[in-house]
Amino acid sequence: MHIHNKNILITCYTKHPDAKSALEAWFAETKGANWKLTMGIKARYASASFLHGNRVVFNILSDHYRLIAIINYNIGIAEIRFADTHAEYNKINAEKI
């Protein structure tokens, strides 16, 4: 997959260094993925949640962090929209970010 907005990950792990390795692992795995359906994501990320508008919420580092990406399955793009703590995630509307 092609991944847009990696700077969101960098901002997150700059604020929260403990998340760096987990976010970099997600990036590497996603870059190598070829997801065509939600089932492909669920097979690797069992705790992923699927929202309206092809948004996927990934639990990062045992649910301490959340990452939201919009997945375009047809053309193989993951657009990162949010990465931060679970507490910060609770303050946003995940379906609109």
GROMACS elastic network, one bead per residue, 0.5 to 0.9 nm:
[ bonds ]
;  ai    aj funct       b0    kb
    1    30     6  0.62663   500
    1    32     6  0.62777   500
    1    33     6  0.56887   500
    1    34     6  0.59390   500
    1    35     6  0.76128   500
    1    73     6  0.89398   500
    1    75     6  0.83768   500
    1    77     6  0.53209   500
    1    78     6  0.65318   500
    2    30     6  0.83034   500
    2    31     6  0.60983   500
    2    32     6  0.88223   500
    2    75     6  0.88618   500
    2    76     6  0.61847   500
    2    78     6  0.61596   500
    2    79     6  0.83330   500
    3     6     6  0.70242   500
    3    27     6  0.79347   500
    3    30     6  0.78240   500
    3    31     6  0.66230   500
    3    76     6  0.86640   500
    3    77     6  0.58125   500
    3    79     6  0.57758   500
    3    80     6  0.72479   500
    4     7     6  0.85613   500
    4    77     6  0.74464   500
    4    78     6  0.63044   500
    4    80     6  0.61042   500
    4    81     6  0.89585   500
    5     8     6  0.58369   500
    5     9     6  0.77855   500
    5    78     6  0.89423   500
    5    79     6  0.63188   500
    5    80     6  0.54618   500
    5    81     6  0.74001   500
    6     9     6  0.53264   500
    6    10     6  0.65492   500
    6    11     6  0.88259   500
    6    27     6  0.82200   500
    6    79     6  0.86076   500
    6    80     6  0.69134   500
    7    11     6  0.60810   500
    7    12     6  0.85350   500
    7    80     6  0.89242   500
    8    11     6  0.51513   500
    8    12     6  0.62668   500
    8    13     6  0.88320   500
    8    80     6  0.70306   500
    8    81     6  0.73648   500
    8    82     6  0.65763   500
    8    83     6  0.63371   500
    8    84     6  0.88387   500
    9    12     6  0.50515   500
    9    13     6  0.62535   500
    9    14     6  0.84355   500
    9    20     6  0.82309   500
    9    23     6  0.66667   500
    9    24     6  0.81013   500
    9    27     6  0.87057   500
    9    67     6  0.85456   500
    9    80     6  0.80996   500
    9    82     6  0.80335   500
    9    83     6  0.60457   500
    9    84     6  0.83419   500
   10    13     6  0.53301   500
   10    14     6  0.59256   500
   10    15     6  0.86004   500
   10    20     6  0.80214   500
   10    23     6  0.86919   500
   11    14     6  0.51629   500
   11    15     6  0.63976   500
   11    16     6  0.85615   500
   11    83     6  0.83588   500
   11    84     6  0.87803   500
   12    15     6  0.53345   500
   12    16     6  0.59630   500
   12    17     6  0.80688   500
   12    19     6  0.76687   500
   12    20     6  0.80397   500
   12    23     6  0.87695   500
   12    82     6  0.88774   500
   12    83     6  0.59888   500
   12    84     6  0.56020   500
   12    85     6  0.84165   500
   13    18     6  0.71032   500
   13    19     6  0.54630   500
   13    21     6  0.86231   500
   13    23     6  0.76099   500
   13    83     6  0.88625   500
   13    84     6  0.83877   500
   14    17     6  0.57218   500
   14    19     6  0.88123   500
   14    20     6  0.78136   500
   15    84     6  0.88485   500
   16    19     6  0.57765   500
   16    20     6  0.73537   500
   16    84     6  0.82976   500
   16    85     6  0.85281   500
   17    20     6  0.53641   500
   17    21     6  0.83923   500
   18    21     6  0.73117   500
   18    22     6  0.82116   500
   18    61     6  0.87590   500
   19    22     6  0.54665   500
   19    23     6  0.60286   500
   19    24     6  0.85089   500
   19    60     6  0.78058   500
   19    61     6  0.68063   500
   19    64     6  0.86969   500
   19    65     6  0.76364   500
   20    23     6  0.52625   500
   20    24     6  0.60267   500
   20    25     6  0.84842   500
   21    24     6  0.51057   500
   21    25     6  0.60215   500
   21    26     6  0.86105   500
   22    25     6  0.50373   500
   22    26     6  0.62252   500
   22    27     6  0.86464   500
   22    60     6  0.65618   500
   22    61     6  0.61272   500
   23    26     6  0.50376   500
   23    27     6  0.61842   500
   23    28     6  0.86730   500
   23    60     6  0.71775   500
   23    61     6  0.83954   500
   23    67     6  0.86755   500
   23    83     6  0.87979   500
   24    28     6  0.61699   500
   24    29     6  0.85767   500
   25    28     6  0.51445   500
   25    29     6  0.60825   500
   25    30     6  0.84084   500
   26    29     6  0.52029   500
   26    30     6  0.59233   500
   26    31     6  0.83896   500
   26    60     6  0.82843   500
   27    30     6  0.51915   500
   27    31     6  0.59757   500
   27    32     6  0.86350   500
   28    31     6  0.51475   500
   28    32     6  0.63774   500
   28    33     6  0.87012   500
   29    32     6  0.52410   500
   29    33     6  0.61486   500
   30    34     6  0.80706   500
   30    35     6  0.86951   500
   30    78     6  0.79797   500
   31    34     6  0.83004   500
   31    78     6  0.86373   500
   33    40     6  0.87538   500
   33    41     6  0.88811   500
   33    76     6  0.87624   500
   34    40     6  0.81554   500
   34    73     6  0.83683   500
   34    76     6  0.68318   500
   35    38     6  0.73015   500
   35    39     6  0.82445   500
   35    40     6  0.54850   500
   35    41     6  0.66440   500
   35    71     6  0.86505   500
   35    73     6  0.61913   500
   35    74     6  0.89299   500
   35    76     6  0.71081   500
   36    39     6  0.82822   500
   36    40     6  0.69410   500
   36    41     6  0.89108   500
   36    72     6  0.85996   500
   36    74     6  0.67722   500
   36    75     6  0.89446   500
   36    76     6  0.77256   500
   37    40     6  0.57035   500
   37    41     6  0.73916   500
   37    73     6  0.65845   500
   38    41     6  0.52858   500
   38    42     6  0.62468   500
   38    43     6  0.86798   500
   38    50     6  0.79095   500
   38    54     6  0.89826   500
   38    56     6  0.89005   500
   38    73     6  0.86227   500
   39    43     6  0.60171   500
   39    44     6  0.88022   500
   40    43     6  0.52531   500
   40    44     6  0.68413   500
   40    45     6  0.86564   500
   41    44     6  0.54489   500
   41    45     6  0.57475   500
   41    46     6  0.77065   500
   41    48     6  0.74931   500
   41    56     6  0.89413   500
   42    47     6  0.73211   500
   42    48     6  0.63540   500
   42    49     6  0.85776   500
   43    46     6  0.60533   500
   44    48     6  0.89493   500
   45    48     6  0.54736   500
   45    58     6  0.73543   500
   45    59     6  0.83203   500
   46    49     6  0.86126   500
   47    57     6  0.86429   500
   47    58     6  0.70428   500
   47    59     6  0.66119   500
   48    56     6  0.65954   500
   48    57     6  0.55329   500
   48    59     6  0.65014   500
   49    55     6  0.83678   500
   49    56     6  0.56609   500
   49    57     6  0.50308   500
   49    58     6  0.67755   500
   49    59     6  0.86378   500
   50    53     6  0.89183   500
   50    54     6  0.69881   500
   50    55     6  0.59732   500
   50    57     6  0.64286   500
   51    54     6  0.62315   500
   51    55     6  0.50241   500
   51    56     6  0.60554   500
   51    57     6  0.76457   500
   51    94     6  0.80078   500
   51    95     6  0.65036   500
   52    55     6  0.61066   500
   52    56     6  0.87300   500
   52    95     6  0.63088   500
   53    56     6  0.89439   500
   53    70     6  0.73067   500
   53    71     6  0.87071   500
   53    95     6  0.73991   500
   53    96     6  0.89551   500
   54    69     6  0.82030   500
   54    70     6  0.54028   500
   54    71     6  0.55824   500
   54    72     6  0.71052   500
   54    73     6  0.86558   500
   55    68     6  0.65606   500
   55    69     6  0.55820   500
   55    71     6  0.63745   500
   55    81     6  0.89638   500
   55    94     6  0.80963   500
   55    95     6  0.71103   500
   56    67     6  0.80650   500
   56    68     6  0.55691   500
   56    69     6  0.54161   500
   56    70     6  0.62348   500
   56    71     6  0.72081   500
   57    66     6  0.66133   500
   57    67     6  0.56679   500
   57    69     6  0.67550   500
   57    70     6  0.89985   500
   57    94     6  0.81536   500
   58    63     6  0.84343   500
   58    65     6  0.83715   500
   58    66     6  0.57081   500
   58    67     6  0.50781   500
   58    68     6  0.63059   500
   58    69     6  0.81546   500
   59    62     6  0.66028   500
   59    64     6  0.73205   500
   59    65     6  0.60503   500
   59    67     6  0.66193   500
   59    86     6  0.86016   500
   60    63     6  0.53021   500
   60    64     6  0.63084   500
   60    66     6  0.56472   500
   60    67     6  0.69575   500
   61    64     6  0.56170   500
   61    65     6  0.62637   500
   61    66     6  0.86591   500
   62    65     6  0.76550   500
   63    66     6  0.67744   500
   63    85     6  0.85868   500
   63    86     6  0.69492   500
   64    84     6  0.86789   500
   64    85     6  0.59148   500
   64    86     6  0.55350   500
   64    87     6  0.84200   500
   65    83     6  0.70725   500
   65    84     6  0.55093   500
   65    87     6  0.82759   500
   65    88     6  0.87564   500
   65    89     6  0.80753   500
   66    82     6  0.75947   500
   66    83     6  0.56150   500
   66    84     6  0.57581   500
   66    85     6  0.60359   500
   66    86     6  0.56622   500
   66    88     6  0.86838   500
   66    89     6  0.65315   500
   67    80     6  0.74804   500
   67    81     6  0.76335   500
   67    82     6  0.54324   500
   67    84     6  0.68145   500
   67    85     6  0.87987   500
   67    89     6  0.85866   500
   68    79     6  0.84805   500
   68    80     6  0.60393   500
   68    81     6  0.54782   500
   68    82     6  0.50018   500
   68    83     6  0.65017   500
   68    94     6  0.74149   500
   68    97     6  0.85025   500
   69    78     6  0.59750   500
   69    79     6  0.51981   500
   69    81     6  0.53895   500
   69    82     6  0.70929   500
   69    83     6  0.89733   500
   70    77     6  0.80694   500
   70    78     6  0.56704   500
   70    79     6  0.50736   500
   70    80     6  0.65127   500
   70    81     6  0.71330   500
   71    74     6  0.88936   500
   71    76     6  0.74293   500
   71    77     6  0.58685   500
   71    79     6  0.64428   500
   71    80     6  0.87392   500
   72    75     6  0.59391   500
   72    76     6  0.57016   500
   72    77     6  0.51265   500
   72    78     6  0.63750   500
   72    79     6  0.82076   500
   73    76     6  0.51452   500
   73    77     6  0.68665   500
   73    78     6  0.84106   500
   74    77     6  0.81984   500
   80    83     6  0.77945   500
   81    97     6  0.63597   500
   82    89     6  0.82373   500
   82    94     6  0.85214   500
   82    97     6  0.73446   500
   83    88     6  0.89874   500
   83    89     6  0.81106   500
   84    87     6  0.81501   500
   84    88     6  0.61965   500
   84    89     6  0.66606   500
   85    88     6  0.52088   500
   85    89     6  0.62445   500
   85    90     6  0.87526   500
   86    90     6  0.63167   500
   87    90     6  0.52406   500
   87    91     6  0.69871   500
   88    91     6  0.52880   500
   88    92     6  0.70816   500
   89    92     6  0.55624   500
   89    93     6  0.80541   500
   89    94     6  0.75605   500
   90    93     6  0.79071   500
   90    94     6  0.86371   500
   92    95     6  0.87652   500
   92    96     6  0.83534   500
   92    97     6  0.73887   500
   93    96     6  0.55468   500
   93    97     6  0.62713   500
   94    97     6  0.55248   500
